[in-house]
Amino acid sequence: MHRAILATLVLALTAVAPAATPLAGTFSMQGGTRLTDGHLVSTPLTKDGLRQHLDLWMTQPNSTQAIRNYTVEMTKKLHVVLVKSDFSVFLHIHPTLGATGHFTIDQQFPSPGLYYVYADGLPNDMDHQVFRFNLAISSSQLLTPQVAPTGREVNVGPYTVDLSQVRLSAGGMDMIDVRILKGDKPATDLHPYLGAGAHAVFLNARDLTYVHVHPMLMDQPMPAMSGSGPMRMGPELPENATLTGSMMLHISVHEPGTYKMWFQFRGGNQLYVAPFVLTAQ
């Protein structure tokens, strides 16, 4: 009898519990063309709301059917970047694609606040599709982005990352030399991350548009553009390769403004992120 009553209560609660409303993504690929729609459902897994189950998918416009085919790009079918609204937190994660076309992951957020969730993928052999979702994690407080000038050098862990310039030409192509030093000498313990020498994500502080590029190693040939997406670096680098600390970023931004750039690289067995602020004129 008690079990029957409990089962009835569970069914009743399930029936009245509202389904989570998906967030609609804002197309945010700078210079790109929107060919799909993006969707996100986030479900709290802990009382404090800091651990969330993220469910992301893309559809054709005006369709409810999730796209199931994605091209592998830099070893993953979807790159997801989480940035707190004040730009103080940067996380680069990779949900798992299920048979239904939904990418899912259980993610721990470091602190409450409003986060920008960027989903970056290549569905159905199209050009890159990037959507931004504004996700409140236990707080919807919108904070002012931290974009104070960083200069050309940033120290992170035992490394110093040096850029040849922090000025960009909006509408043009900039080539930025990148040197990674360790103890005032070129680092000799660097390894590829997700098939590339490093990853660089740029956000325009004004409209939050997104650019994601990969530097080439100095002994690599000139990269080629692929549609409006990141530059293709040729064959992906094996994770156990040892790299020099000399790279070059080929970066093209379409809009003037202030950009936060997170330069992500692997030194030894650890992943590092060097944050920079650049200005495009």
Buried (B, 14 or more C-beta within 10 A) or exposed (E): EEEEEEEEEEEEEEEEEEEEEBBEBBBBBBBBEBBBBBBBBBEBBEEEBBBBBBBBBBBBEEEEEBBBEBEEBBBBBBBBBBBBBBBBBBBBBBBEBEEEBBBBBEBEBEEBBBBBBBBBBBBBEBBBBBBBBBBBBBEEEEEEBBBEEBEBBBEBEBBBBBBEEBEBEBEEEBEBBBBBBBEEEEBEBBBBBBBBBBBBBBBBBEEBBBBBBBBBBBEBEEBEEEBBBBBEBEEBBEEEEEBBBBBBBBBBBBBBBBBBBBBBBBBBEEBBBBBBBBBBE
